[in-house]
Amino acid sequence: MSSPTSGEQFLADLDARGLIHDSTDRSALAARLSEGPIGVYVGFDPTADSLHAGNLLGQVMLRRFQLAGHRPVVLAGGATGMVGDPGGRSEERNLLDRDTLNHNVACVKRQLEKILDFDTASLNAARLVDNAEWTAPMGTLEFLRDVGKYFTVNQMVAKESVRARMESEHGISYTEFSYMLLQANDFRHLCEHQNVEMQMGGSDQWGNITAGTDLIRRRLSRSGFGLTWPLLTRSDGAKMGKSVHGALWLDAEKTSPYEFRQYWMQLPDEDVERFLLQLTLRSVDDIHSVMLDHLKAPEKRVAQKVLAHDVTCLVHGAPAEKAAEEAAEILFGGDPNTASAQALQVVAREVPSTDVRQSALGDLIGVLVASGLAASNGEARRTLTQNGYKANGQPLHETKSLLDVDLLPGGYILLRKGKTNFHLLHVIG
């Protein structure tokens, strides 16, 4: 993405992508962005050892600001994660211990490094901070004196996130009620000590963000800026990032790059343009061109392929995306003989697979039954006579031995029954 030449142009680009839900004084923000680099932060509570797709927009937003020359800061809520944000929740989350939070922060840092540039040699290198650093040493009386006295209960109750919880059957604990003040103090601390002037978040964070700008104005006599984006939701009402296996994690061990890529490939046409605009770094004009190509032949899923490619590259890197794409081609009817060893390793994660000694390949019926592609010797023979099996894309016959099949890179044989039943053999010894 080319960097806008002014603050207003930059904000106009965000507007065109549907990325501005609320903001503090728009003209003042545009003017400040035009003056020079600004410190901007997004926070997350490290409640798991991986971010998920619902967190992705915040990181991409920080990347947009970094590409425009601004300085991104990611705040890990090592302190607030022990409290829990009431926003967007119907009941209180479980509290985490310090060791778990520290582990989660360390894991997430590795994911962030694929999206943001943390190279300290760069003038606008990204930073990861933990609010436990300044929150943990603060005593109760100090917190009440330096933070609490600047807010009225009336103000806090008026915030949508608090009001919604108060009206729910679960109510809200004092612990969660204090979350807004803790987050406001985070913004104040970063503004005072690291010259961070702007906080961003989802639309459910607006109350917390404006609490921070109020505290900065009252305590520091300076301006802080806030911006929120619309919450990511799908047109069918499904929560963003929910797959058939649960959350769509950014950790490759929790959600494989193949499964991650397929999630975006399977998005309905109604969603794909919006996610291209919001989650990729392509220009708005480029995305409009992609959509024009898509509309000529929607069945080819041109837009989904572009989205899946860009987002998977961003999160997992180009090599992982390429291997995932190759694996998808194999599993959806492509020729496995053209696949790389890396792609076949991906396939091995996604379909049932076993190690088999080369000496066992002579027993075709036995291999088919052992693989689970046939329930019995009789079923295997019947399916063979019906040309129901393929090995590495070629039809199998009862008289044919797997010993005659050329191995794929890495020593694999891909067995297929029908269109969707696979078993990958890894030939050893």
TAJONOR-V698968 format. One record per helix or strand of 3 or more residues. SS is the DSSP state (hx for helix, st for strand). FROM is the first residue (numbers start at 0). LEN is the number of residues. If there is no record, write none. Layout:
# TAJONOR-V698968
SS&FROM&LEN, SS&FROM&LEN
This chain:
# TAJONOR-V698968
hx&6&10, hx&25&10, st&38&6, hx&52&15, st&70&6, hx&79&3, hx&97&18, st&126&4, hx&131&4, hx&139&7, hx&147&3, hx&152&6, hx&159&7, hx&173&4, hx&178&16, st&195&7, hx&202&18, st&224&5, hx&256&9, hx&268&11, hx&283&13, hx&297&3, hx&301&15, hx&317&14, hx&335&3, hx&340&10, st&352&5, hx&357&5, hx&363&8, hx&376&9, st&388&3, hx&401&3, st&411&6, st&420&8
